Amino acid sequence: MPHLLHIDSSIRGELSVSRRLTARAAAAWRAAHPGGTVSYRNLGKEPLPHLDEAGGLARMTPVDQHTPEQRRSWELSEELVAEVQRADTVLLGLPLYNYAAPSSVKTWVDLLIVPGLAYDPATGTGLLGDREFIVVTSRGGGYGAGTPREGWDHAESWLPHGLSQTGLQPRFIAAELTLAPVVPAMAELVPLHEESLAAAERAIDELWAATSAAV
């Protein structure tokens, strides 16, 4: 039975563009997989604890020698890895905050990268790559080629590197200029935002269209 792991990370609640788009993607996935199941994690509302000294040392210490603190961190990583392992598709909402990924997503990545669980320490082979990984990004401004802040989006460029050990390879769908409708100084950019949002919605609708047609 196909399974979707749906993860949001926005802290803007119902105002979030990334959450609206991941909800659209999850609905499209359900339509294409009527017998499938979905699990959901909201990192924006219920963030994971940052990887601390105990957690870091837990990855360097044999499991049978863990302290209670190290064991708790290790078990949380086991839980997060198992969530990904159960999924045929992982869907992540990734808003851009201060030109980078939300700290909650960085924490998720840090906790996910565990030797023997997410990658083979002997060979360096990722153990989580055999699944679809869709990342829906939202950016308040525009950071494409030729824009004043070209290259300032450090979230999309970082994520493939951050998860490279695991074998997960993200496919990005982006909506830009999401602040244009609410920031008066960006009013002239509203048409460009609407074009970007419409393009993201089309890309989402096409993700599993062929599967839906075959159902």
Biotite code that builds the C-alpha atoms (Angstrom):
import biotite.structure as struc

atoms = struc.array([
    struc.Atom([0.000, 0.000, 0.000], chain_id="A", res_id=1, res_name="MET", atom_name="CA", element="C"),
    struc.Atom([1.575, 3.345, -1.014], chain_id="A", res_id=2, res_name="PRO", atom_name="CA", element="C"),
    struc.Atom([2.365, 5.771, 1.778], chain_id="A", res_id=3, res_name="HIS", atom_name="CA", element="C"),
    struc.Atom([2.973, 9.530, 1.828], chain_id="A", res_id=4, res_name="LEU", atom_name="CA", element="C"),
    struc.Atom([4.995, 11.340, 4.496], chain_id="A", res_id=5, res_name="LEU", atom_name="CA", element="C"),
    struc.Atom([3.804, 14.965, 4.498], chain_id="A", res_id=6, res_name="HIS", atom_name="CA", element="C"),
    struc.Atom([5.982, 17.461, 6.400], chain_id="A", res_id=7, res_name="ILE", atom_name="CA", element="C"),
    struc.Atom([5.287, 21.170, 6.858], chain_id="A", res_id=8, res_name="ASP", atom_name="CA", element="C"),
    struc.Atom([7.669, 23.657, 8.448], chain_id="A", res_id=9, res_name="SER", atom_name="CA", element="C"),
    struc.Atom([6.010, 27.063, 8.105], chain_id="A", res_id=10, res_name="SER", atom_name="CA", element="C"),
    struc.Atom([5.410, 29.103, 11.266], chain_id="A", res_id=11, res_name="ILE", atom_name="CA", element="C"),
    struc.Atom([2.666, 31.174, 9.596], chain_id="A", res_id=12, res_name="ARG", atom_name="CA", element="C"),
    struc.Atom([-0.230, 28.794, 10.181], chain_id="A", res_id=13, res_name="GLY", atom_name="CA", element="C"),
    struc.Atom([-3.137, 29.237, 7.789], chain_id="A", res_id=14, res_name="GLU", atom_name="CA", element="C"),
    struc.Atom([-1.388, 32.234, 6.196], chain_id="A", res_id=15, res_name="LEU", atom_name="CA", element="C"),
    struc.Atom([1.370, 30.005, 4.879], chain_id="A", res_id=16, res_name="SER", atom_name="CA", element="C"),
    struc.Atom([1.804, 29.698, 1.112], chain_id="A", res_id=17, res_name="VAL", atom_name="CA", element="C"),
    struc.Atom([3.995, 26.611, 1.431], chain_id="A", res_id=18, res_name="SER", atom_name="CA", element="C"),
    struc.Atom([1.362, 24.875, 3.564], chain_id="A", res_id=19, res_name="ARG", atom_name="CA", element="C"),
    struc.Atom([-1.354, 25.709, 1.062], chain_id="A", res_id=20, res_name="ARG", atom_name="CA", element="C"),
    struc.Atom([0.751, 24.239, -1.723], chain_id="A", res_id=21, res_name="LEU", atom_name="CA", element="C"),
    struc.Atom([1.727, 21.087, 0.174], chain_id="A", res_id=22, res_name="THR", atom_name="CA", element="C"),
    struc.Atom([-1.950, 20.555, 1.016], chain_id="A", res_id=23, res_name="ALA", atom_name="CA", element="C"),
    struc.Atom([-2.685, 20.764, -2.716], chain_id="A", res_id=24, res_name="ARG", atom_name="CA", element="C"),
    struc.Atom([0.091, 18.261, -3.397], chain_id="A", res_id=25, res_name="ALA", atom_name="CA", element="C"),
    struc.Atom([-1.136, 15.889, -0.699], chain_id="A", res_id=26, res_name="ALA", atom_name="CA", element="C"),
    struc.Atom([-4.640, 16.022, -2.157], chain_id="A", res_id=27, res_name="ALA", atom_name="CA", element="C"),
    struc.Atom([-3.248, 15.265, -5.626], chain_id="A", res_id=28, res_name="ALA", atom_name="CA", element="C"),
    struc.Atom([-1.296, 12.339, -4.201], chain_id="A", res_id=29, res_name="TRP", atom_name="CA", element="C"),
    struc.Atom([-4.402, 10.956, -2.485], chain_id="A", res_id=30, res_name="ARG", atom_name="CA", element="C"),
    struc.Atom([-6.380, 11.225, -5.729], chain_id="A", res_id=31, res_name="ALA", atom_name="CA", element="C"),
    struc.Atom([-3.691, 9.262, -7.533], chain_id="A", res_id=32, res_name="ALA", atom_name="CA", element="C"),
    struc.Atom([-3.384, 6.667, -4.742], chain_id="A", res_id=33, res_name="HIS", atom_name="CA", element="C"),
    struc.Atom([-6.922, 6.083, -3.438], chain_id="A", res_id=34, res_name="PRO", atom_name="CA", element="C"),
    struc.Atom([-5.780, 3.147, -1.328], chain_id="A", res_id=35, res_name="GLY", atom_name="CA", element="C"),
    struc.Atom([-2.755, 4.954, 0.062], chain_id="A", res_id=36, res_name="GLY", atom_name="CA", element="C"),
    struc.Atom([-2.066, 6.203, 3.566], chain_id="A", res_id=37, res_name="THR", atom_name="CA", element="C"),
    struc.Atom([-0.648, 9.510, 4.795], chain_id="A", res_id=38, res_name="VAL", atom_name="CA", element="C"),
    struc.Atom([1.324, 10.505, 7.879], chain_id="A", res_id=39, res_name="SER", atom_name="CA", element="C"),
    struc.Atom([1.854, 14.126, 8.817], chain_id="A", res_id=40, res_name="TYR", atom_name="CA", element="C"),
    struc.Atom([4.477, 16.048, 10.778], chain_id="A", res_id=41, res_name="ARG", atom_name="CA", element="C"),
    struc.Atom([4.230, 19.791, 11.442], chain_id="A", res_id=42, res_name="ASN", atom_name="CA", element="C"),
    struc.Atom([7.714, 21.058, 12.283], chain_id="A", res_id=43, res_name="LEU", atom_name="CA", element="C"),
    struc.Atom([6.490, 24.647, 12.498], chain_id="A", res_id=44, res_name="GLY", atom_name="CA", element="C"),
    struc.Atom([3.972, 23.846, 15.218], chain_id="A", res_id=45, res_name="LYS", atom_name="CA", element="C"),
    struc.Atom([5.827, 21.006, 16.953], chain_id="A", res_id=46, res_name="GLU", atom_name="CA", element="C"),
    struc.Atom([9.565, 21.496, 16.321], chain_id="A", res_id=47, res_name="PRO", atom_name="CA", element="C"),
    struc.Atom([12.040, 18.765, 17.062], chain_id="A", res_id=48, res_name="LEU", atom_name="CA", element="C"),
    struc.Atom([14.740, 19.316, 19.708], chain_id="A", res_id=49, res_name="PRO", atom_name="CA", element="C"),
    struc.Atom([18.002, 20.514, 18.252], chain_id="A", res_id=50, res_name="HIS", atom_name="CA", element="C"),
    struc.Atom([20.824, 18.019, 18.019], chain_id="A", res_id=51, res_name="LEU", atom_name="CA", element="C"),
    struc.Atom([22.787, 18.645, 21.218], chain_id="A", res_id=52, res_name="ASP", atom_name="CA", element="C"),
    struc.Atom([25.927, 17.218, 22.790], chain_id="A", res_id=53, res_name="GLU", atom_name="CA", element="C"),
    struc.Atom([24.195, 14.036, 23.920], chain_id="A", res_id=54, res_name="ALA", atom_name="CA", element="C"),
    struc.Atom([22.751, 13.436, 20.477], chain_id="A", res_id=55, res_name="GLY", atom_name="CA", element="C"),
    struc.Atom([26.025, 14.147, 18.736], chain_id="A", res_id=56, res_name="GLY", atom_name="CA", element="C"),
    struc.Atom([27.942, 11.773, 20.980], chain_id="A", res_id=57, res_name="LEU", atom_name="CA", element="C"),
    struc.Atom([25.242, 9.128, 20.573], chain_id="A", res_id=58, res_name="ALA", atom_name="CA", element="C"),
    struc.Atom([26.269, 8.849, 16.926], chain_id="A", res_id=59, res_name="ARG", atom_name="CA", element="C"),
    struc.Atom([29.859, 8.132, 17.957], chain_id="A", res_id=60, res_name="MET", atom_name="CA", element="C"),
    struc.Atom([29.100, 5.698, 20.766], chain_id="A", res_id=61, res_name="THR", atom_name="CA", element="C"),
    struc.Atom([27.994, 2.039, 20.521], chain_id="A", res_id=62, res_name="PRO", atom_name="CA", element="C"),
    struc.Atom([24.266, 1.753, 21.210], chain_id="A", res_id=63, res_name="VAL", atom_name="CA", element="C"),
    struc.Atom([24.811, -0.557, 24.173], chain_id="A", res_id=64, res_name="ASP", atom_name="CA", element="C"),
    struc.Atom([26.959, 2.125, 25.815], chain_id="A", res_id=65, res_name="GLN", atom_name="CA", element="C"),
    struc.Atom([24.499, 5.022, 25.470], chain_id="A", res_id=66, res_name="HIS", atom_name="CA", element="C"),
    struc.Atom([23.621, 7.179, 28.433], chain_id="A", res_id=67, res_name="THR", atom_name="CA", element="C"),
    struc.Atom([19.880, 7.771, 28.976], chain_id="A", res_id=68, res_name="PRO", atom_name="CA", element="C"),
    struc.Atom([20.181, 11.173, 27.226], chain_id="A", res_id=69, res_name="GLU", atom_name="CA", element="C"),
    struc.Atom([22.035, 9.663, 24.295], chain_id="A", res_id=70, res_name="GLN", atom_name="CA", element="C"),
    struc.Atom([19.479, 6.883, 24.021], chain_id="A", res_id=71, res_name="ARG", atom_name="CA", element="C"),
    struc.Atom([16.578, 9.354, 23.854], chain_id="A", res_id=72, res_name="ARG", atom_name="CA", element="C"),
    struc.Atom([18.234, 11.246, 21.010], chain_id="A", res_id=73, res_name="SER", atom_name="CA", element="C"),
    struc.Atom([19.041, 8.022, 19.175], chain_id="A", res_id=74, res_name="TRP", atom_name="CA", element="C"),
    struc.Atom([15.479, 6.754, 19.527], chain_id="A", res_id=75, res_name="GLU", atom_name="CA", element="C"),
    struc.Atom([14.128, 10.024, 18.110], chain_id="A", res_id=76, res_name="LEU", atom_name="CA", element="C"),
    struc.Atom([16.398, 9.608, 15.096], chain_id="A", res_id=77, res_name="SER", atom_name="CA", element="C"),
    struc.Atom([15.212, 6.024, 14.719], chain_id="A", res_id=78, res_name="GLU", atom_name="CA", element="C"),
    struc.Atom([11.630, 7.309, 14.694], chain_id="A", res_id=79, res_name="GLU", atom_name="CA", element="C"),
    struc.Atom([12.368, 9.948, 12.027], chain_id="A", res_id=80, res_name="LEU", atom_name="CA", element="C"),
    struc.Atom([14.276, 7.519, 9.822], chain_id="A", res_id=81, res_name="VAL", atom_name="CA", element="C"),
    struc.Atom([11.470, 4.963, 10.144], chain_id="A", res_id=82, res_name="ALA", atom_name="CA", element="C"),
    struc.Atom([8.947, 7.605, 8.993], chain_id="A", res_id=83, res_name="GLU", atom_name="CA", element="C"),
    struc.Atom([10.959, 8.113, 5.817], chain_id="A", res_id=84, res_name="VAL", atom_name="CA", element="C"),
    struc.Atom([11.514, 4.382, 5.330], chain_id="A", res_id=85, res_name="GLN", atom_name="CA", element="C"),
    struc.Atom([7.756, 3.738, 5.419], chain_id="A", res_id=86, res_name="ARG", atom_name="CA", element="C"),
    struc.Atom([7.073, 6.344, 2.757], chain_id="A", res_id=87, res_name="ALA", atom_name="CA", element="C"),
    struc.Atom([6.994, 5.871, -0.991], chain_id="A", res_id=88, res_name="ASP", atom_name="CA", element="C"),
    struc.Atom([6.819, 9.667, -1.312], chain_id="A", res_id=89, res_name="THR", atom_name="CA", element="C"),
    struc.Atom([8.136, 12.337, 1.047], chain_id="A", res_id=90, res_name="VAL", atom_name="CA", element="C"),
    struc.Atom([6.554, 15.790, 0.655], chain_id="A", res_id=91, res_name="LEU", atom_name="CA", element="C"),
    struc.Atom([8.275, 18.718, 2.386], chain_id="A", res_id=92, res_name="LEU", atom_name="CA", element="C"),
    struc.Atom([7.111, 22.327, 2.610], chain_id="A", res_id=93, res_name="GLY", atom_name="CA", element="C"),
    struc.Atom([10.173, 24.586, 2.686], chain_id="A", res_id=94, res_name="LEU", atom_name="CA", element="C"),
    struc.Atom([9.602, 28.324, 3.183], chain_id="A", res_id=95, res_name="PRO", atom_name="CA", element="C"),
    struc.Atom([12.592, 30.652, 2.995], chain_id="A", res_id=96, res_name="LEU", atom_name="CA", element="C"),
    struc.Atom([13.349, 32.375, 6.301], chain_id="A", res_id=97, res_name="TYR", atom_name="CA", element="C"),
    struc.Atom([16.139, 34.963, 6.463], chain_id="A", res_id=98, res_name="ASN", atom_name="CA", element="C"),
    struc.Atom([17.498, 33.580, 3.194], chain_id="A", res_id=99, res_name="TYR", atom_name="CA", element="C"),
    struc.Atom([17.829, 30.041, 4.563], chain_id="A", res_id=100, res_name="ALA", atom_name="CA", element="C"),
    struc.Atom([15.812, 26.995, 5.557], chain_id="A", res_id=101, res_name="ALA", atom_name="CA", element="C"),
    struc.Atom([13.762, 27.132, 8.766], chain_id="A", res_id=102, res_name="PRO", atom_name="CA", element="C"),
    struc.Atom([15.829, 25.934, 11.724], chain_id="A", res_id=103, res_name="SER", atom_name="CA", element="C"),
    struc.Atom([13.246, 23.178, 12.233], chain_id="A", res_id=104, res_name="SER", atom_name="CA", element="C"),
    struc.Atom([14.125, 21.691, 8.844], chain_id="A", res_id=105, res_name="VAL", atom_name="CA", element="C"),
    struc.Atom([17.849, 21.885, 9.613], chain_id="A", res_id=106, res_name="LYS", atom_name="CA", element="C"),
    struc.Atom([17.141, 20.023, 12.860], chain_id="A", res_id=107, res_name="THR", atom_name="CA", element="C"),
    struc.Atom([15.123, 17.373, 11.005], chain_id="A", res_id=108, res_name="TRP", atom_name="CA", element="C"),
    struc.Atom([18.040, 16.856, 8.624], chain_id="A", res_id=109, res_name="VAL", atom_name="CA", element="C"),
    struc.Atom([20.581, 16.714, 11.458], chain_id="A", res_id=110, res_name="ASP", atom_name="CA", element="C"),
    struc.Atom([18.538, 14.116, 13.334], chain_id="A", res_id=111, res_name="LEU", atom_name="CA", element="C"),
    struc.Atom([17.927, 12.097, 10.178], chain_id="A", res_id=112, res_name="LEU", atom_name="CA", element="C"),
    struc.Atom([21.596, 11.583, 9.323], chain_id="A", res_id=113, res_name="ILE", atom_name="CA", element="C"),
    struc.Atom([22.481, 8.557, 11.434], chain_id="A", res_id=114, res_name="VAL", atom_name="CA", element="C"),
    struc.Atom([25.159, 5.967, 10.590], chain_id="A", res_id=115, res_name="PRO", atom_name="CA", element="C"),
    struc.Atom([23.685, 2.543, 10.033], chain_id="A", res_id=116, res_name="GLY", atom_name="CA", element="C"),
    struc.Atom([20.177, 3.936, 9.670], chain_id="A", res_id=117, res_name="LEU", atom_name="CA", element="C"),
    struc.Atom([20.280, 6.657, 6.997], chain_id="A", res_id=118, res_name="ALA", atom_name="CA", element="C"),
    struc.Atom([23.608, 5.704, 5.437], chain_id="A", res_id=119, res_name="TYR", atom_name="CA", element="C"),
    struc.Atom([26.119, 2.864, 5.480], chain_id="A", res_id=120, res_name="ASP", atom_name="CA", element="C"),
    struc.Atom([29.177, 4.105, 7.396], chain_id="A", res_id=121, res_name="PRO", atom_name="CA", element="C"),
    struc.Atom([31.446, 1.573, 5.707], chain_id="A", res_id=122, res_name="ALA", atom_name="CA", element="C"),
    struc.Atom([30.581, 2.521, 2.122], chain_id="A", res_id=123, res_name="THR", atom_name="CA", element="C"),
    struc.Atom([28.948, 5.928, 2.517], chain_id="A", res_id=124, res_name="GLY", atom_name="CA", element="C"),
    struc.Atom([25.920, 4.637, 0.603], chain_id="A", res_id=125, res_name="THR", atom_name="CA", element="C"),
    struc.Atom([22.648, 6.383, 1.368], chain_id="A", res_id=126, res_name="GLY", atom_name="CA", element="C"),
    struc.Atom([19.918, 4.082, 2.626], chain_id="A", res_id=127, res_name="LEU", atom_name="CA", element="C"),
    struc.Atom([16.881, 6.323, 2.070], chain_id="A", res_id=128, res_name="LEU", atom_name="CA", element="C"),
    struc.Atom([17.156, 7.145, -1.614], chain_id="A", res_id=129, res_name="GLY", atom_name="CA", element="C"),
    struc.Atom([14.691, 4.642, -3.024], chain_id="A", res_id=130, res_name="ASP", atom_name="CA", element="C"),
    struc.Atom([11.682, 6.979, -2.772], chain_id="A", res_id=131, res_name="ARG", atom_name="CA", element="C"),
    struc.Atom([10.215, 10.113, -4.302], chain_id="A", res_id=132, res_name="GLU", atom_name="CA", element="C"),
    struc.Atom([11.097, 13.373, -2.526], chain_id="A", res_id=133, res_name="PHE", atom_name="CA", element="C"),
    struc.Atom([9.040, 16.445, -3.451], chain_id="A", res_id=134, res_name="ILE", atom_name="CA", element="C"),
    struc.Atom([10.017, 19.787, -1.910], chain_id="A", res_id=135, res_name="VAL", atom_name="CA", element="C"),
    struc.Atom([7.599, 22.706, -2.252], chain_id="A", res_id=136, res_name="VAL", atom_name="CA", element="C"),
    struc.Atom([9.378, 25.989, -1.598], chain_id="A", res_id=137, res_name="THR", atom_name="CA", element="C"),
    struc.Atom([7.971, 29.461, -1.035], chain_id="A", res_id=138, res_name="SER", atom_name="CA", element="C"),
    struc.Atom([10.023, 32.638, -1.173], chain_id="A", res_id=139, res_name="ARG", atom_name="CA", element="C"),
    struc.Atom([8.865, 36.102, -0.217], chain_id="A", res_id=140, res_name="GLY", atom_name="CA", element="C"),
    struc.Atom([11.156, 37.725, -2.770], chain_id="A", res_id=141, res_name="GLY", atom_name="CA", element="C"),
    struc.Atom([12.728, 36.805, -6.085], chain_id="A", res_id=142, res_name="GLY", atom_name="CA", element="C"),
    struc.Atom([16.174, 35.248, -6.226], chain_id="A", res_id=143, res_name="TYR", atom_name="CA", element="C"),
    struc.Atom([16.503, 34.059, -9.812], chain_id="A", res_id=144, res_name="GLY", atom_name="CA", element="C"),
    struc.Atom([19.146, 34.900, -12.372], chain_id="A", res_id=145, res_name="ALA", atom_name="CA", element="C"),
    struc.Atom([19.438, 38.619, -12.980], chain_id="A", res_id=146, res_name="GLY", atom_name="CA", element="C"),
    struc.Atom([17.564, 39.698, -9.851], chain_id="A", res_id=147, res_name="THR", atom_name="CA", element="C"),
    struc.Atom([19.230, 42.022, -7.297], chain_id="A", res_id=148, res_name="PRO", atom_name="CA", element="C"),
    struc.Atom([19.439, 39.179, -4.784], chain_id="A", res_id=149, res_name="ARG", atom_name="CA", element="C"),
    struc.Atom([20.398, 36.359, -7.116], chain_id="A", res_id=150, res_name="GLU", atom_name="CA", element="C"),
    struc.Atom([21.930, 33.549, -5.090], chain_id="A", res_id=151, res_name="GLY", atom_name="CA", element="C"),
    struc.Atom([20.520, 34.694, -1.746], chain_id="A", res_id=152, res_name="TRP", atom_name="CA", element="C"),
    struc.Atom([18.236, 31.645, -1.485], chain_id="A", res_id=153, res_name="ASP", atom_name="CA", element="C"),
    struc.Atom([20.395, 29.355, 0.654], chain_id="A", res_id=154, res_name="HIS", atom_name="CA", element="C"),
    struc.Atom([17.615, 26.878, 1.407], chain_id="A", res_id=155, res_name="ALA", atom_name="CA", element="C"),
    struc.Atom([17.156, 25.264, -1.996], chain_id="A", res_id=156, res_name="GLU", atom_name="CA", element="C"),
    struc.Atom([20.899, 25.144, -2.637], chain_id="A", res_id=157, res_name="SER", atom_name="CA", element="C"),
    struc.Atom([21.621, 23.644, 0.792], chain_id="A", res_id=158, res_name="TRP", atom_name="CA", element="C"),
    struc.Atom([19.014, 20.894, 1.080], chain_id="A", res_id=159, res_name="LEU", atom_name="CA", element="C"),
    struc.Atom([20.425, 18.488, -1.564], chain_id="A", res_id=160, res_name="PRO", atom_name="CA", element="C"),
    struc.Atom([23.849, 18.788, 0.064], chain_id="A", res_id=161, res_name="HIS", atom_name="CA", element="C"),
    struc.Atom([22.480, 18.471, 3.582], chain_id="A", res_id=162, res_name="GLY", atom_name="CA", element="C"),
    struc.Atom([20.685, 15.227, 2.729], chain_id="A", res_id=163, res_name="LEU", atom_name="CA", element="C"),
    struc.Atom([23.268, 13.869, 0.295], chain_id="A", res_id=164, res_name="SER", atom_name="CA", element="C"),
    struc.Atom([24.467, 11.168, 2.717], chain_id="A", res_id=165, res_name="GLN", atom_name="CA", element="C"),
    struc.Atom([20.955, 9.711, 2.944], chain_id="A", res_id=166, res_name="THR", atom_name="CA", element="C"),
    struc.Atom([20.420, 9.262, -0.803], chain_id="A", res_id=167, res_name="GLY", atom_name="CA", element="C"),
    struc.Atom([17.295, 11.448, -0.795], chain_id="A", res_id=168, res_name="LEU", atom_name="CA", element="C"),
    struc.Atom([17.225, 13.590, -3.949], chain_id="A", res_id=169, res_name="GLN", atom_name="CA", element="C"),
    struc.Atom([14.748, 16.477, -3.847], chain_id="A", res_id=170, res_name="PRO", atom_name="CA", element="C"),
    struc.Atom([12.630, 17.667, -6.728], chain_id="A", res_id=171, res_name="ARG", atom_name="CA", element="C"),
    struc.Atom([11.795, 21.326, -6.152], chain_id="A", res_id=172, res_name="PHE", atom_name="CA", element="C"),
    struc.Atom([8.612, 23.207, -6.982], chain_id="A", res_id=173, res_name="ILE", atom_name="CA", element="C"),
    struc.Atom([8.855, 26.913, -6.115], chain_id="A", res_id=174, res_name="ALA", atom_name="CA", element="C"),
    struc.Atom([6.513, 29.855, -5.669], chain_id="A", res_id=175, res_name="ALA", atom_name="CA", element="C"),
    struc.Atom([8.253, 33.237, -5.537], chain_id="A", res_id=176, res_name="GLU", atom_name="CA", element="C"),
    struc.Atom([7.415, 36.799, -4.538], chain_id="A", res_id=177, res_name="LEU", atom_name="CA", element="C"),
    struc.Atom([4.840, 35.605, -2.022], chain_id="A", res_id=178, res_name="THR", atom_name="CA", element="C"),
    struc.Atom([5.129, 38.882, -0.082], chain_id="A", res_id=179, res_name="LEU", atom_name="CA", element="C"),
    struc.Atom([4.106, 40.972, -3.081], chain_id="A", res_id=180, res_name="ALA", atom_name="CA", element="C"),
    struc.Atom([0.354, 40.911, -2.264], chain_id="A", res_id=181, res_name="PRO", atom_name="CA", element="C"),
    struc.Atom([0.932, 42.166, 1.303], chain_id="A", res_id=182, res_name="VAL", atom_name="CA", element="C"),
    struc.Atom([3.945, 44.504, 1.056], chain_id="A", res_id=183, res_name="VAL", atom_name="CA", element="C"),
    struc.Atom([2.997, 47.837, -0.583], chain_id="A", res_id=184, res_name="PRO", atom_name="CA", element="C"),
    struc.Atom([6.525, 48.424, -1.884], chain_id="A", res_id=185, res_name="ALA", atom_name="CA", element="C"),
    struc.Atom([6.248, 45.174, -3.872], chain_id="A", res_id=186, res_name="MET", atom_name="CA", element="C"),
    struc.Atom([2.826, 45.884, -5.394], chain_id="A", res_id=187, res_name="ALA", atom_name="CA", element="C"),
    struc.Atom([4.168, 46.109, -8.936], chain_id="A", res_id=188, res_name="GLU", atom_name="CA", element="C"),
    struc.Atom([5.482, 42.549, -8.558], chain_id="A", res_id=189, res_name="LEU", atom_name="CA", element="C"),
    struc.Atom([2.051, 41.032, -7.869], chain_id="A", res_id=190, res_name="VAL", atom_name="CA", element="C"),
    struc.Atom([1.585, 39.852, -11.499], chain_id="A", res_id=191, res_name="PRO", atom_name="CA", element="C"),
    struc.Atom([4.946, 38.064, -11.361], chain_id="A", res_id=192, res_name="LEU", atom_name="CA", element="C"),
    struc.Atom([3.953, 36.449, -8.081], chain_id="A", res_id=193, res_name="HIS", atom_name="CA", element="C"),
    struc.Atom([0.667, 35.280, -9.563], chain_id="A", res_id=194, res_name="GLU", atom_name="CA", element="C"),
    struc.Atom([2.508, 33.776, -12.530], chain_id="A", res_id=195, res_name="GLU", atom_name="CA", element="C"),
    struc.Atom([4.939, 31.983, -10.225], chain_id="A", res_id=196, res_name="SER", atom_name="CA", element="C"),
    struc.Atom([2.152, 30.678, -7.996], chain_id="A", res_id=197, res_name="LEU", atom_name="CA", element="C"),
    struc.Atom([0.133, 29.447, -10.973], chain_id="A", res_id=198, res_name="ALA", atom_name="CA", element="C"),
    struc.Atom([3.206, 27.682, -12.371], chain_id="A", res_id=199, res_name="ALA", atom_name="CA", element="C"),
    struc.Atom([3.802, 25.974, -9.022], chain_id="A", res_id=200, res_name="ALA", atom_name="CA", element="C"),
    struc.Atom([0.171, 24.851, -8.857], chain_id="A", res_id=201, res_name="GLU", atom_name="CA", element="C"),
    struc.Atom([0.386, 23.431, -12.388], chain_id="A", res_id=202, res_name="ARG", atom_name="CA", element="C"),
    struc.Atom([3.574, 21.567, -11.528], chain_id="A", res_id=203, res_name="ALA", atom_name="CA", element="C"),
    struc.Atom([1.909, 20.098, -8.448], chain_id="A", res_id=204, res_name="ILE", atom_name="CA", element="C"),
    struc.Atom([-1.182, 19.063, -10.409], chain_id="A", res_id=205, res_name="ASP", atom_name="CA", element="C"),
    struc.Atom([1.031, 17.268, -12.927], chain_id="A", res_id=206, res_name="GLU", atom_name="CA", element="C"),
    struc.Atom([3.057, 15.314, -10.373], chain_id="A", res_id=207, res_name="LEU", atom_name="CA", element="C"),
    struc.Atom([0.857, 12.220, -10.316], chain_id="A", res_id=208, res_name="TRP", atom_name="CA", element="C"),
    struc.Atom([-1.531, 13.047, -13.162], chain_id="A", res_id=209, res_name="ALA", atom_name="CA", element="C"),
    struc.Atom([-0.514, 9.960, -15.137], chain_id="A", res_id=210, res_name="ALA", atom_name="CA", element="C"),
    struc.Atom([-1.127, 7.755, -12.081], chain_id="A", res_id=211, res_name="THR", atom_name="CA", element="C"),
    struc.Atom([-4.537, 9.339, -11.531], chain_id="A", res_id=212, res_name="SER", atom_name="CA", element="C"),
    struc.Atom([-5.482, 8.711, -15.151], chain_id="A", res_id=213, res_name="ALA", atom_name="CA", element="C"),
    struc.Atom([-4.593, 5.048, -14.775], chain_id="A", res_id=214, res_name="ALA", atom_name="CA", element="C"),
    struc.Atom([-6.610, 4.544, -11.594], chain_id="A", res_id=215, res_name="VAL", atom_name="CA", element="C"),
])
